[in-house]
Amino acid sequence: MKTRTLITAIAFILLVGGMTAFAQPGGCGGGNNHGNNGHGGMGMGGSCDSLQEVTKSGIVMIDTANCFMGQYFLDTDGDAKADYQLNFGPPWYKPSSGAVRPSDGDSVTVTGGLMTNMTPEGICVWELNGKTWRDSTHTWGWSGGWVGGMHRGDTTRIYHHRDSTSWCDFPDSSWGMGMGHHGGRRDSVYCRFDDADSLPGWHRGGHGFTVEVYEARGSRMMGGMHSRSMSFDKNVRIRFHYTDEEIGRMGGRESDVVVMCYNNGQWKSAPNQSLDTDANVVTVTSSKVYPFYVVTVATPTGLGEVATPGTVQLDQNYPNPFNPSTSIRFYLDKQSNIRLLVFDALGRQVSVVAQGVYTEGEHQVVFNAAGLPSGVYLYRLINGNEIITRRMVLNK
C-alpha cells in the first residue's frame, strides 16, 4: 500500500476456506487467527453462492508492505481505513470476461458474497464494475492465501476449501529466508488446503487431504507432482475434520483414528497427533508439512511405515472444465516409456496426448480438444502395468 494508513487490525491471511475468525459455509479463504498486525492474501474458495450477496462501492487500498503480491481492501466511506477485505483469488487468476484487477486508489463497485466472520468483513468478489469476476454458482479448484515470513506476531490460519473445521495454522515467521526466491525478500508463499482427488499408492479407506504451496507467481513448490515434504522454521498445526459416517464406512472405532502422511513415495504415521473425539478432529503438529495426508482407522497390526513406491503420479488437468485446451502434468520417478491417452464417455479413444520415452521427473503436456464436442472425457496415463485414469470436462 502507499502511505495511506491501512488499519493493521486486519486479522487474516486467506488461503483455503474457513477459521475461527472466518467460518463461512463456502470456504472462500483463510484468516489471521490472532494478533493485530495481520495481512491478507485471499484465495478463491469453493461454492460461494451460499453467502449473502452485497454490492459495495469505494476506493481500493492495496497493502504491499506486508504481502509480496498485495492484499486488497475497500474503503467505502472515504476515511482512508479498510472497511472490507476483497477476495479476488490468487494473484495469477484472470477472469475470461476481461475484467482487470484494480490499482491502489481506484474507485470501484464490487458485487460478491459477504464473509462476516473476520475483521474487517470480507467480500468474495463475483463482479467488478459490472464485469464478471467469477461465477458464484461454480465450484472453483482455486482457493488459498499467503503464508508470510514478516515478523508481525500473528498466526495465519488457512482453511480447508469446503470445511471450516479443517485448517492449517502457520506461526509468524514460519516461512523463512532461503526457503524460496523472492529476490532475497523474506516474504510469502501461496498455500491451499483441500481434499485430495487421489492419493498416490494408498489402497485403504480414508479421507484424503492435500496441502499445496506455490511461489508468488504460481509455480508449484509442493503438492501434486512434488511429493516431498517442506520444512518450515516453526511448527505448523494442521487440523483434520472427519465424520462418524466416514469412520463407519471404514469399519473401525473412533478411538483408532490416525493420520498418515506421504513423503517421497512412502506413507507413514504423521508426527505429534492429537485426537479430539468430541469435536471429530485430529491435529498434527510438525515443522514439516507433507503434500498428502489421509485420516483413516488403524488396523489391529498398526499402520506404521507403509512402503508405497508409486512410479507414476498424474495430476488433475488445469483448467477443468476447459475450452478448448488444458494442461496435464505427470511425474515419473525414473525414465519410462509411457502413453497418455484420452477417451470419450463411451470408452472410445479420441486422442494420444503423449507417447514415448520420458525422463525421470515432472512433465507437462497440453491437450487441445478443438475438434471434439462438449462432454466428459477420461485421460489415462499408462506406464507398463501401472495405469492411472482421471476425468475432465470439455465445456464449449
C-alpha positions as CSV (number, residue, x, y, z in Angstrom):
1,M,0.0,0.0,0.0
2,K,1.2,3.5,-0.5
3,T,1.5,5.8,2.6
4,R,-2.3,5.6,3.1
5,T,-2.9,4.2,6.6
6,L,-4.2,0.7,6.3
7,I,-5.6,-0.4,9.6
8,T,-3.5,-3.2,10.9
9,A,-6.5,-4.6,12.7
10,I,-6.8,-6.7,9.5
11,A,-6.8,-10.0,11.1
12,F,-6.1,-12.6,8.5
13,I,-4.4,-14.2,5.6
14,L,-6.6,-16.1,3.3
15,L,-5.8,-19.5,1.9
16,V,-8.2,-22.2,1.8
17,G,-11.6,-21.9,3.3
18,G,-12.5,-21.4,7.0
19,M,-11.4,-20.4,10.5
20,T,-12.5,-19.1,13.9
21,A,-12.4,-15.6,12.5
22,F,-13.6,-17.0,9.2
23,A,-16.0,-19.9,9.1
24,Q,-18.3,-19.1,6.2
25,P,-20.1,-22.1,4.6
26,G,-18.5,-21.8,1.1
27,G,-14.9,-21.7,2.4
28,C,-13.5,-18.8,0.4
29,G,-10.2,-18.3,2.1
30,G,-8.2,-18.2,5.3
31,G,-7.6,-15.8,8.0
32,N,-5.3,-14.4,10.6
33,N,-6.0,-16.2,13.8
34,H,-4.8,-13.7,16.3
35,G,-2.8,-10.6,16.6
36,N,-3.4,-7.1,15.3
37,N,-0.9,-6.9,12.5
38,G,-2.2,-9.4,10.0
39,H,-2.2,-9.2,6.3
40,G,-4.4,-10.9,3.9
41,G,-4.0,-12.9,0.7
42,M,-7.5,-14.1,0.0
43,G,-7.9,-17.0,-2.2
44,M,-10.9,-18.0,-4.2
45,G,-12.8,-20.7,-2.4
46,G,-15.5,-23.2,-3.4
47,S,-19.2,-22.7,-3.8
48,C,-19.5,-19.1,-2.5
49,D,-23.1,-18.9,-3.7
50,S,-24.1,-19.8,-0.1
51,L,-23.0,-16.3,1.0
52,Q,-25.2,-13.2,1.3
53,E,-24.9,-11.1,-1.9
54,V,-23.8,-7.5,-1.3
55,T,-22.8,-4.6,-3.6
56,K,-20.3,-2.0,-2.3
57,S,-18.6,1.0,-3.8
58,G,-15.4,2.7,-2.6
59,I,-11.7,3.3,-3.0
60,V,-9.3,0.3,-3.4
61,M,-6.5,0.1,-0.9
62,I,-3.6,-2.3,-1.5
63,D,-1.3,-3.5,1.2
64,T,2.1,-4.4,-0.4
65,A,4.2,-3.6,2.7
66,N,3.1,-6.9,4.4
67,C,2.4,-9.1,1.5
68,F,4.6,-9.8,-1.6
69,M,1.8,-9.5,-4.2
70,G,-0.5,-7.2,-2.3
71,Q,-3.7,-7.6,-0.4
72,Y,-6.9,-5.7,-1.5
73,F,-9.2,-3.8,0.8
74,L,-12.1,-1.4,0.2
75,D,-12.7,2.0,1.8
76,T,-16.4,2.7,1.4
77,D,-16.7,5.9,3.5
78,G,-13.6,7.9,2.5
79,D,-11.8,7.8,5.8
80,A,-8.7,6.1,4.5
81,K,-9.4,3.0,6.6
82,A,-10.2,-0.5,5.4
83,D,-13.9,-1.4,5.6
84,Y,-13.8,-4.7,3.7
85,Q,-11.2,-7.2,2.6
86,L,-11.6,-8.1,-1.1
87,N,-11.2,-11.7,-2.3
88,F,-10.0,-11.7,-5.9
89,G,-8.4,-15.1,-5.7
90,P,-4.7,-15.9,-6.2
91,P,-2.6,-13.2,-7.9
92,W,-2.3,-15.2,-11.2
93,Y,-6.1,-15.7,-11.7
94,K,-7.5,-13.7,-14.7
95,P,-11.2,-13.9,-15.5
96,S,-12.4,-14.6,-19.0
97,S,-14.6,-11.5,-19.0
98,G,-11.6,-9.2,-19.4
99,A,-12.1,-7.6,-16.0
100,V,-8.8,-6.4,-14.7
101,R,-7.6,-6.3,-11.0
102,P,-7.9,-2.7,-9.8
103,S,-5.0,-0.5,-8.8
104,D,-4.4,1.2,-5.5
105,G,-6.7,4.3,-5.3
106,D,-9.1,3.2,-8.0
107,S,-12.8,3.8,-7.5
108,V,-14.7,0.5,-7.9
109,T,-18.1,-1.2,-7.4
110,V,-18.0,-4.8,-6.4
111,T,-20.7,-7.4,-6.0
112,G,-20.0,-10.6,-4.1
113,G,-20.6,-12.8,-1.2
114,L,-20.3,-11.3,2.3
115,M,-17.9,-13.1,4.7
116,T,-18.8,-11.8,8.2
117,N,-16.6,-13.9,10.5
118,M,-13.5,-11.8,10.0
119,T,-12.3,-8.3,10.8
120,P,-12.8,-6.3,8.7
121,E,-15.5,-8.3,6.9
122,G,-14.6,-9.8,3.5
123,I,-16.3,-9.8,0.1
124,C,-15.8,-12.8,-2.2
125,V,-15.8,-10.8,-5.5
126,W,-18.2,-12.0,-8.2
127,E,-18.5,-8.9,-10.3
128,L,-16.1,-5.9,-10.7
129,N,-17.5,-2.7,-12.2
130,G,-20.3,-4.7,-13.9
131,K,-18.0,-7.4,-15.4
132,T,-18.0,-11.0,-14.2
133,W,-15.0,-11.8,-12.0
134,R,-16.1,-15.3,-11.1
135,D,-19.3,-17.4,-11.4
136,S,-20.8,-17.5,-7.9
137,T,-22.6,-20.8,-8.6
138,H,-19.4,-22.6,-9.9
139,T,-17.1,-24.6,-7.7
140,W,-13.6,-23.4,-8.2
141,G,-10.5,-25.5,-7.7
142,W,-8.5,-22.5,-6.6
143,S,-8.5,-21.3,-3.0
144,G,-5.9,-20.3,-0.6
145,G,-3.8,-17.5,0.8
146,W,-0.5,-16.2,1.8
147,V,1.9,-17.5,4.4
148,G,4.4,-14.8,5.2
149,G,7.8,-14.5,6.9
150,M,7.4,-11.0,8.2
151,H,7.7,-10.5,12.0
152,R,4.1,-9.5,12.9
153,G,3.5,-11.7,16.0
154,D,0.4,-13.3,14.5
155,T,-0.6,-16.7,13.2
156,T,-2.0,-17.3,9.7
157,R,-4.8,-19.8,9.5
158,I,-5.5,-21.4,6.2
159,Y,-8.9,-23.0,6.0
160,H,-10.0,-26.1,4.1
161,H,-11.7,-25.3,0.7
162,R,-15.1,-26.6,1.9
163,D,-14.9,-27.3,5.6
164,S,-14.0,-24.5,8.1
165,T,-13.4,-27.0,10.9
166,S,-10.3,-28.2,9.0
167,W,-7.4,-25.8,8.8
168,C,-3.6,-25.1,8.9
169,D,-2.1,-22.7,11.4
170,F,1.2,-21.1,10.3
171,P,3.0,-19.2,13.1
172,D,4.5,-15.8,12.4
173,S,7.9,-16.0,10.5
174,S,7.4,-19.7,9.9
175,W,8.2,-19.1,6.2
176,G,11.9,-18.2,6.5
177,M,14.7,-16.7,4.4
178,G,16.2,-19.1,1.8
179,M,13.1,-21.3,1.5
180,G,12.2,-19.7,-1.8
181,H,13.4,-17.0,-4.1
182,H,11.7,-13.7,-3.9
183,G,14.7,-11.5,-4.7
184,G,16.0,-12.1,-1.2
185,R,12.9,-10.8,0.4
186,R,11.6,-12.6,3.5
187,D,8.0,-12.6,2.5
188,S,5.3,-15.0,1.3
189,V,4.3,-18.2,-0.4
190,Y,0.8,-19.1,-1.5
191,C,-0.8,-22.1,0.1
192,R,-4.0,-24.1,-0.2
193,F,-5.6,-26.9,1.8
194,D,-8.2,-29.2,0.2
195,D,-9.5,-32.7,-0.3
196,A,-7.2,-34.9,-2.4
197,D,-8.6,-36.0,-5.7
198,S,-6.4,-39.1,-5.4
199,L,-3.8,-40.5,-3.0
200,P,-0.7,-42.0,-4.6
201,G,-0.2,-45.6,-3.6
202,W,-2.9,-45.5,-1.0
203,H,-5.3,-48.5,-1.1
204,R,-7.1,-48.4,2.2
205,G,-10.2,-46.4,3.1
206,G,-10.0,-42.9,4.5
207,H,-10.4,-39.2,3.9
208,G,-7.6,-37.7,1.8
209,F,-6.3,-34.2,2.1
210,T,-3.6,-32.2,0.2
211,V,-1.5,-29.2,1.1
212,E,-0.1,-27.3,-1.9
213,V,2.5,-24.5,-1.8
214,Y,3.2,-22.1,-4.7
215,E,5.6,-19.3,-5.4
216,A,4.2,-15.8,-5.7
217,R,3.7,-16.1,-9.4
218,G,2.1,-19.6,-9.4
219,S,4.9,-22.1,-9.8
220,R,4.1,-25.1,-7.6
221,M,6.7,-25.8,-4.8
222,M,4.8,-28.7,-3.1
223,G,1.8,-30.8,-3.8
224,G,0.7,-32.7,-6.9
225,M,3.8,-34.0,-8.6
226,H,6.0,-32.5,-5.8
227,S,5.7,-35.4,-3.4
228,R,8.4,-34.4,-0.9
229,S,7.7,-32.6,2.3
230,M,8.6,-28.9,3.0
231,S,10.3,-27.8,6.2
232,F,9.2,-24.6,8.0
233,D,11.0,-22.6,10.6
234,K,8.4,-23.3,13.2
235,N,5.8,-25.9,14.0
236,V,2.7,-25.9,11.8
237,R,-0.6,-27.2,13.2
238,I,-2.9,-28.9,10.8
239,R,-6.4,-29.9,11.9
240,F,-8.4,-32.6,10.0
241,H,-12.1,-33.0,10.5
242,Y,-13.8,-36.4,10.0
243,T,-17.4,-37.6,10.3
244,D,-18.9,-40.5,12.1
245,E,-20.2,-41.8,8.8
246,E,-16.6,-42.0,7.4
247,I,-15.5,-44.0,10.4
248,G,-18.5,-46.3,10.0
249,R,-17.7,-46.9,6.3
250,M,-14.1,-47.9,7.3
251,G,-15.5,-50.3,9.8
252,G,-13.3,-49.0,12.7
253,R,-13.6,-47.4,16.1
254,E,-13.2,-43.6,16.5
255,S,-10.5,-44.2,19.2
256,D,-8.4,-45.8,16.4
257,V,-8.5,-42.7,14.1
258,V,-5.0,-41.8,12.9
259,V,-3.5,-39.5,10.3
260,M,-1.0,-40.9,7.7
261,C,1.3,-38.6,5.7
262,Y,3.0,-39.1,2.3
263,N,6.6,-38.2,1.6
264,N,8.8,-39.2,-1.3
265,G,6.9,-42.4,-2.2
266,Q,6.2,-43.6,1.3
267,W,3.2,-43.5,3.7
268,K,3.9,-43.2,7.4
269,S,2.2,-42.1,10.6
270,A,2.0,-38.3,10.9
271,P,4.0,-36.9,13.8
272,N,2.6,-35.5,17.0
273,Q,-1.1,-36.4,16.6
274,S,-3.8,-35.2,19.0
275,L,-7.3,-36.8,18.7
276,D,-10.4,-35.0,19.9
277,T,-13.3,-37.4,19.6
278,D,-15.8,-34.8,20.9
279,A,-15.1,-32.4,18.1
280,N,-14.4,-35.2,15.5
281,V,-11.0,-33.7,14.7
282,V,-7.4,-34.9,14.8
283,T,-4.5,-32.3,14.9
284,V,-0.9,-32.8,13.6
285,T,1.9,-30.6,14.8
286,S,5.2,-30.5,13.0
287,S,7.7,-28.2,11.3
288,K,7.4,-30.5,8.3
289,V,4.3,-30.2,6.0
290,Y,3.5,-33.0,3.7
291,P,1.8,-32.9,0.3
292,F,-0.8,-35.6,1.2
293,Y,-2.5,-36.7,4.3
294,V,-5.2,-39.3,5.0
295,V,-7.4,-39.7,8.0
296,T,-8.1,-43.4,8.4
297,V,-8.6,-46.1,11.1
298,A,-5.7,-48.1,12.4
299,T,-5.8,-51.9,11.8
300,P,-5.0,-54.3,14.7
301,T,-1.5,-54.7,13.2
302,G,-1.0,-50.9,13.1
303,L,-0.1,-48.7,10.2
304,G,3.4,-47.8,11.0
305,E,5.6,-47.4,7.9
306,V,3.8,-48.4,4.7
307,A,6.1,-48.5,1.7
308,T,4.4,-47.4,-1.5
309,P,7.0,-46.7,-4.2
310,G,4.4,-45.2,-6.7
311,T,6.3,-44.9,-10.0
312,V,3.7,-42.7,-11.6
313,Q,1.7,-39.7,-10.5
314,L,-0.9,-38.0,-12.6
315,D,-2.3,-34.5,-11.7
316,Q,-5.8,-33.2,-12.3
317,N,-5.8,-31.3,-15.5
318,Y,-6.0,-27.5,-15.3
319,P,-8.2,-25.7,-16.0
320,N,-11.1,-28.0,-15.6
321,P,-13.7,-27.6,-17.1
322,F,-11.8,-26.3,-20.1
323,N,-12.3,-24.9,-23.6
324,P,-10.6,-25.9,-25.9
325,S,-7.2,-26.7,-24.3
326,T,-6.0,-27.8,-20.9
327,S,-2.7,-28.7,-19.3
328,I,-1.9,-32.2,-17.9
329,R,1.0,-32.8,-15.6
330,F,2.5,-36.2,-14.7
331,Y,5.5,-37.4,-12.7
332,L,7.9,-40.3,-13.2
333,D,10.4,-41.5,-10.6
334,K,12.6,-43.0,-13.4
335,Q,12.9,-42.9,-17.2
336,S,9.8,-44.7,-18.6
337,N,8.1,-45.5,-21.8
338,I,4.6,-44.1,-21.3
339,R,1.3,-43.3,-23.1
340,L,-1.1,-40.6,-22.2
341,L,-4.5,-41.3,-23.9
342,V,-7.9,-39.6,-23.9
343,F,-11.2,-41.4,-24.2
344,D,-14.8,-40.2,-24.5
345,A,-17.6,-41.2,-22.2
346,L,-18.3,-44.3,-24.4
347,G,-14.7,-45.6,-23.9
348,R,-13.6,-44.7,-27.5
349,Q,-10.0,-43.4,-27.8
350,V,-10.1,-39.9,-29.2
351,S,-6.5,-38.7,-28.7
352,V,-2.9,-39.6,-28.0
353,V,-1.6,-36.7,-25.9
354,A,1.9,-38.1,-25.2
355,Q,3.7,-41.3,-26.2
356,G,7.3,-42.5,-25.9
357,V,10.2,-42.4,-23.5
358,Y,10.2,-39.7,-20.9
359,T,12.9,-38.9,-18.4
360,E,12.6,-39.0,-14.6
361,G,10.8,-36.0,-13.1
362,E,7.8,-33.8,-13.8
363,H,6.3,-33.3,-17.3
364,Q,3.5,-31.1,-18.6
365,V,1.6,-31.5,-21.9
366,V,-1.3,-29.7,-23.4
367,F,-4.4,-31.4,-24.7
368,N,-6.3,-29.5,-27.4
369,A,-9.9,-30.5,-27.8
370,A,-10.9,-28.0,-30.5
371,G,-12.3,-30.8,-32.7
372,L,-14.3,-32.5,-30.0
373,P,-17.8,-31.9,-28.7
374,S,-18.6,-30.8,-25.1
375,G,-18.7,-33.6,-22.6
376,V,-16.9,-35.7,-20.1
377,Y,-13.6,-37.3,-21.1
378,L,-11.2,-39.6,-19.4
379,Y,-7.4,-39.2,-19.7
380,R,-5.2,-42.2,-18.9
381,L,-1.5,-42.5,-18.2
382,I,-0.1,-45.9,-18.9
383,N,3.4,-46.9,-17.6
384,G,3.8,-50.7,-18.1
385,N,1.3,-52.4,-15.8
386,E,0.6,-49.2,-13.9
387,I,-2.5,-47.2,-15.1
388,I,-3.9,-44.0,-13.7
389,T,-7.2,-42.5,-15.0
390,R,-8.7,-39.1,-14.3
391,R,-11.8,-37.3,-15.5
392,M,-12.1,-33.9,-17.2
393,V,-14.9,-31.8,-18.7
394,L,-14.9,-30.0,-22.0
395,N,-17.4,-27.2,-21.9
396,K,-17.7,-25.3,-25.1
